[in-house]
């Protein structure tokens, strides 16, 4: 897919997702009566560090669009972070990182099993089957590993892209971003004392999944 085709496809999920998110925020803020923002932990980096971080982001984006080699982007990122704040390397959640690395190893291994590869080749013959498979697989192994697993068995790139993006909703494991946000919530002593977070999180995720799964396909 060209960058133009990629972004045009993601608009199909981006626009309805933005609308649903706005609705959810309005509902939750009306319940509480206000929007509470804590500034106690806000840390404003120096202008120099902000410039460095912005430059690193640009380098990473260039690697994503294959303008430069990803190994160059990795080296630049590591060197820049070491120069700006080397303590960040200690704070990385390596257990989570290795868990998802394990998912990638698992998907690569299972795809080489003849019974699995034969099943996927037969199952992913239509655009709709690719779309639904992307959503279903994401619920179990997360959406990025699901994309890697299924991409070797289909040429329907757009449907796979949409399926794994919608599939990032639903279960907690469906998206790495959800896992990270949940771990950050539990790490906050004040926030973690509040009950019902996981229930509300799951309800919204399942509701959004149900709506977007239909809406994105129809659009």
Sine and cosine of phi, psi and omega as CSV:
sin_phi,cos_phi,sin_psi,cos_psi,sin_omega,cos_omega
0.00,0.00,0.66,-0.75,0.10,-1.00
-0.97,0.22,0.34,-0.94,0.04,-1.00
-0.81,0.58,-0.63,0.78,0.00,-1.00
-0.90,0.44,-0.69,0.72,0.02,-1.00
-0.91,0.42,-0.63,0.78,-0.01,-1.00
-0.88,0.48,-0.78,0.62,-0.05,-1.00
-0.94,0.35,-0.55,0.84,0.06,-1.00
-0.90,0.44,-0.62,0.79,0.02,-1.00
-0.93,0.36,-0.67,0.74,-0.05,-1.00
-0.93,0.36,-0.34,0.94,0.08,-1.00
-0.89,0.45,-0.47,0.88,0.00,-1.00
-0.89,0.45,-0.49,0.87,0.07,-1.00
-0.98,-0.19,-0.48,0.88,-0.05,-1.00
-0.91,0.42,-0.70,0.71,-0.06,-1.00
-0.92,0.38,-0.80,0.60,0.02,-1.00
-0.90,0.43,-0.52,0.86,0.04,-1.00
-0.91,0.42,-0.65,0.76,0.01,-1.00
-0.89,0.46,-0.66,0.75,0.02,-1.00
-0.90,0.43,-0.72,0.69,0.02,-1.00
-0.89,0.46,-0.63,0.77,0.01,-1.00
-0.90,0.44,-0.67,0.75,0.04,-1.00
-0.88,0.48,-0.66,0.75,0.02,-1.00
-0.89,0.45,-0.70,0.72,-0.01,-1.00
-0.89,0.45,-0.66,0.75,0.01,-1.00
-0.90,0.43,-0.68,0.74,0.02,-1.00
-0.89,0.46,-0.66,0.75,0.01,-1.00
-0.90,0.45,-0.74,0.67,-0.06,-1.00
-0.94,0.34,-0.60,0.80,0.01,-1.00
-0.96,0.29,-0.52,0.86,0.07,-1.00
-0.93,0.36,-0.53,0.85,0.06,-1.00
-0.91,0.42,-0.69,0.73,-0.05,-1.00
-0.99,0.11,-0.35,0.94,0.03,-1.00
1.00,0.05,-0.16,0.99,-0.01,-1.00
-0.28,-0.96,0.25,-0.97,0.11,-0.99
-0.97,-0.26,0.88,-0.48,-0.05,-1.00
-0.98,-0.18,0.82,-0.57,0.02,-1.00
-0.83,-0.56,0.84,-0.54,0.03,-1.00
-1.00,-0.09,0.78,-0.62,0.00,-1.00
-0.97,-0.24,0.08,1.00,-0.07,-1.00
-0.90,0.45,-0.58,0.81,-0.09,-1.00
-0.97,-0.22,0.11,0.99,0.01,-1.00
-0.96,0.27,0.80,-0.60,-0.01,-1.00
-0.83,-0.55,0.90,-0.45,-0.02,-1.00
-1.00,-0.02,0.90,-0.43,0.00,-1.00
-0.95,0.30,0.33,-0.94,0.04,-1.00
-0.92,0.39,0.32,-0.95,-0.01,-1.00
-0.88,0.48,-0.56,0.83,0.00,-1.00
-0.91,0.42,-0.72,0.69,0.00,-1.00
-0.90,0.43,-0.63,0.78,0.04,-1.00
-0.88,0.48,-0.63,0.78,0.04,-1.00
-0.91,0.43,-0.65,0.76,0.01,-1.00
-0.91,0.42,-0.73,0.69,-0.01,-1.00
-0.89,0.47,-0.63,0.77,0.02,-1.00
-0.91,0.42,-0.65,0.76,0.02,-1.00
-0.91,0.42,-0.64,0.77,0.04,-1.00
-0.89,0.45,-0.67,0.75,0.04,-1.00
-0.86,0.52,-0.68,0.73,0.02,-1.00
-0.89,0.46,-0.65,0.76,0.02,-1.00
-0.89,0.45,-0.68,0.74,0.01,-1.00
-0.90,0.44,-0.67,0.74,0.03,-1.00
-0.90,0.44,-0.60,0.80,0.06,-1.00
-0.89,0.45,-0.59,0.81,0.05,-1.00
-0.94,0.35,-0.62,0.78,0.02,-1.00
-0.88,0.48,-0.65,0.76,0.00,-1.00
-1.00,0.05,0.16,0.99,0.11,-0.99
0.88,0.48,0.53,0.85,0.11,-0.99
-0.98,0.18,-0.60,0.80,0.08,-1.00
-0.81,-0.59,0.28,-0.96,0.00,-1.00
-0.94,0.34,0.64,-0.76,-0.04,-1.00
-0.89,0.46,-0.46,0.89,0.01,-1.00
-0.93,0.37,-0.53,0.85,0.09,-1.00
-0.92,0.40,-0.69,0.73,0.02,-1.00
-0.88,0.47,-0.65,0.76,0.03,-1.00
-0.89,0.46,-0.72,0.69,-0.02,-1.00
-0.90,0.44,-0.67,0.74,0.01,-1.00
-0.90,0.44,-0.68,0.73,-0.01,-1.00
-0.89,0.45,-0.74,0.68,-0.01,-1.00
-0.89,0.46,-0.71,0.70,-0.02,-1.00
-0.91,0.42,-0.67,0.74,-0.01,-1.00
-0.91,0.41,-0.68,0.73,0.01,-1.00
-0.93,0.37,-0.59,0.81,0.03,-1.00
-0.91,0.42,-0.58,0.81,-0.01,-1.00
-0.97,0.25,-0.59,0.80,-0.08,-1.00
-1.00,0.08,-0.67,0.75,-0.06,-1.00
-0.30,-0.95,0.99,0.10,-0.08,-1.00
-0.91,0.41,-0.35,0.94,0.00,-1.00
-0.92,0.39,-0.28,0.96,0.03,-1.00
-0.88,0.48,-0.51,0.86,-0.02,-1.00
-0.92,0.40,-0.45,0.89,0.03,-1.00
-0.97,0.22,-0.49,0.87,-0.09,-1.00
-1.00,0.04,-0.08,1.00,0.02,-1.00
-0.89,0.45,0.68,-0.73,0.04,-1.00
-0.99,0.15,1.00,0.09,-0.09,-1.00
-0.93,0.37,-0.49,0.87,0.02,-1.00
-0.89,0.45,-0.67,0.74,0.04,-1.00
-0.92,0.39,-0.63,0.77,0.01,-1.00
-0.88,0.47,-0.71,0.71,0.00,-1.00
-0.95,0.33,-0.50,0.87,0.05,-1.00
-0.88,0.48,-0.72,0.70,-0.01,-1.00
-0.97,0.25,-0.47,0.88,0.14,-0.99
-0.89,0.46,-0.61,0.79,0.06,-1.00
-0.89,0.45,-0.59,0.80,0.05,-1.00
-0.88,0.47,-0.66,0.75,0.00,-1.00
-0.91,0.41,-0.65,0.76,0.04,-1.00
-0.90,0.44,-0.67,0.75,-0.01,-1.00
-0.88,0.47,-0.72,0.69,-0.03,-1.00
-0.91,0.42,-0.61,0.79,0.03,-1.00
-0.92,0.40,-0.61,0.80,-0.01,-1.00
-0.95,0.30,-0.71,0.70,-0.07,-1.00
-0.93,0.36,-0.49,0.87,0.01,-1.00
-0.93,0.37,-0.37,0.93,0.00,-1.00
-1.00,0.09,-0.14,0.99,0.05,-1.00
-0.97,0.25,0.81,-0.58,-0.12,-0.99
-0.86,0.51,-0.65,0.76,-0.01,-1.00
-0.89,0.45,-0.65,0.76,0.00,-1.00
-0.94,0.34,-0.71,0.70,-0.02,-1.00
-0.90,0.44,-0.63,0.77,0.04,-1.00
-0.90,0.43,-0.66,0.75,0.01,-1.00
-0.89,0.45,-0.71,0.70,-0.04,-1.00
-0.92,0.39,-0.62,0.79,0.03,-1.00
-0.89,0.46,-0.61,0.80,0.00,-1.00
-0.98,0.20,-0.52,0.86,-0.07,-1.00
-0.99,0.15,-0.45,0.89,-0.11,-0.99
-0.97,-0.24,0.82,0.57,-0.06,-1.00
-0.99,-0.13,-0.35,0.93,-0.03,-1.00
-0.87,-0.49,0.40,-0.91,0.04,-1.00
-0.83,0.55,-0.65,0.76,-0.01,-1.00
-0.91,0.41,-0.63,0.78,0.00,-1.00
-0.92,0.40,-0.59,0.81,0.05,-1.00
-0.92,0.40,-0.68,0.73,0.00,-1.00
-0.88,0.48,-0.76,0.65,-0.02,-1.00
-0.94,0.35,-0.57,0.82,0.04,-1.00
-0.91,0.41,-0.62,0.79,0.05,-1.00
-0.88,0.47,-0.65,0.76,0.03,-1.00
-0.92,0.38,-0.73,0.68,-0.06,-1.00
-0.91,0.41,-0.72,0.70,-0.03,-1.00
-0.90,0.43,-0.56,0.83,-0.01,-1.00
-0.89,0.45,-0.52,0.86,-0.03,-1.00
-0.91,0.40,-0.36,0.93,-0.11,-0.99
-0.96,-0.28,-0.68,0.73,-0.11,-0.99
-0.87,-0.48,0.18,0.98,-0.02,-1.00
0.98,0.18,0.44,-0.90,-0.19,-0.98
-0.96,0.29,-0.53,0.85,0.01,-1.00
-0.95,0.33,-0.76,0.65,0.11,-0.99
-0.86,0.52,-0.57,0.82,0.04,-1.00
-0.89,0.46,-0.65,0.76,0.03,-1.00
-0.89,0.46,-0.67,0.74,0.00,-1.00
-0.92,0.39,-0.62,0.78,-0.02,-1.00
-0.91,0.41,-0.73,0.68,-0.13,-0.99
-0.99,0.13,-0.39,0.92,-0.10,-1.00
-0.90,0.45,-0.43,0.90,0.00,-1.00
-0.98,0.21,-0.05,1.00,-0.09,-1.00
-0.83,-0.56,0.21,0.98,-0.01,-1.00
-0.47,-0.88,0.46,-0.89,0.11,-0.99
-0.97,-0.25,0.03,1.00,0.01,-1.00
-1.00,0.09,0.96,0.27,-0.10,-0.99
-0.90,0.44,-0.67,0.75,-0.05,-1.00
-0.90,0.43,-0.70,0.72,-0.01,-1.00
-0.92,0.40,-0.60,0.80,0.04,-1.00
-0.92,0.39,-0.67,0.74,0.04,-1.00
-0.85,0.53,-0.74,0.67,0.00,-1.00
-0.92,0.39,-0.65,0.76,-0.04,-1.00
-0.89,0.46,-0.72,0.70,-0.04,-1.00
-0.97,0.26,-0.41,0.91,0.09,-1.00
-0.95,0.30,-0.72,0.69,0.10,-1.00
-0.90,0.45,-0.61,0.80,-0.01,-1.00
-0.92,0.40,-0.21,0.98,0.09,-1.00
-0.92,0.39,-0.24,0.97,0.11,-0.99
-1.00,-0.04,0.23,-0.97,0.02,-1.00
0.93,-0.36,-0.93,-0.37,-0.02,-1.00
-0.97,0.25,0.28,-0.96,0.01,-1.00
-0.89,0.45,-0.60,0.80,-0.08,-1.00
-0.98,0.20,-0.15,0.99,-0.08,-1.00
-0.88,0.47,-0.43,0.90,-0.01,-1.00
-0.64,-0.77,0.69,-0.72,0.06,-1.00
-0.87,0.49,-0.58,0.82,0.01,-1.00
-0.87,0.49,-0.62,0.78,0.02,-1.00
-0.92,0.40,-0.66,0.75,0.02,-1.00
-0.89,0.46,-0.69,0.72,0.00,-1.00
-0.89,0.45,-0.71,0.71,-0.02,-1.00
-0.89,0.45,-0.62,0.79,0.00,-1.00
-0.93,0.38,-0.63,0.77,0.03,-1.00
-0.93,0.38,-0.61,0.80,0.05,-1.00
-0.91,0.42,-0.63,0.78,0.03,-1.00
-0.89,0.46,-0.73,0.69,-0.01,-1.00
-0.93,0.37,-0.43,0.90,0.00,-1.00
-0.97,0.25,-0.33,0.94,0.02,-1.00
-0.99,0.11,0.88,-0.48,-0.10,-0.99
-0.88,0.47,-0.65,0.76,-0.03,-1.00
-0.96,0.29,-0.73,0.68,-0.04,-1.00
-0.91,0.42,-0.63,0.78,-0.07,-1.00
-0.92,0.40,-0.29,0.96,0.02,-1.00
-0.98,0.21,-0.28,0.96,0.01,-1.00
-0.98,0.20,0.73,-0.68,-0.03,-1.00
-1.00,-0.06,0.39,-0.92,0.10,-1.00
1.00,-0.05,-0.04,1.00,-0.04,-1.00
-0.87,0.49,-0.77,0.64,-0.07,-1.00
-0.90,0.44,-0.61,0.79,0.01,-1.00
-0.90,0.44,-0.75,0.66,0.00,-1.00
-0.90,0.43,-0.68,0.74,0.03,-1.00
-0.84,0.54,-0.73,0.68,-0.04,-1.00
-0.93,0.38,-0.65,0.76,0.00,-1.00
-0.88,0.47,-0.72,0.69,0.02,-1.00
-0.90,0.43,-0.67,0.74,0.00,-1.00
-0.88,0.47,-0.70,0.72,0.00,-1.00
-0.93,0.37,-0.62,0.79,0.03,-1.00
-0.91,0.41,-0.71,0.71,0.02,-1.00
-0.90,0.44,-0.63,0.78,0.01,-1.00
-0.88,0.47,-0.71,0.71,-0.02,-1.00
-0.89,0.45,-0.68,0.73,-0.03,-1.00
-0.95,0.32,-0.75,0.66,-0.08,-1.00
-0.94,0.34,-0.55,0.83,0.01,-1.00
-0.84,0.54,-0.62,0.78,0.03,-1.00
-0.99,0.13,-0.73,0.68,-0.09,-1.00
-0.88,0.47,-0.71,0.70,-0.03,-1.00
-0.90,0.44,-0.64,0.77,0.00,-1.00
-0.93,0.36,-0.65,0.76,-0.01,-1.00
-0.92,0.39,-0.66,0.75,0.00,-1.00
-0.90,0.45,0.00,0.00,0.00,0.00
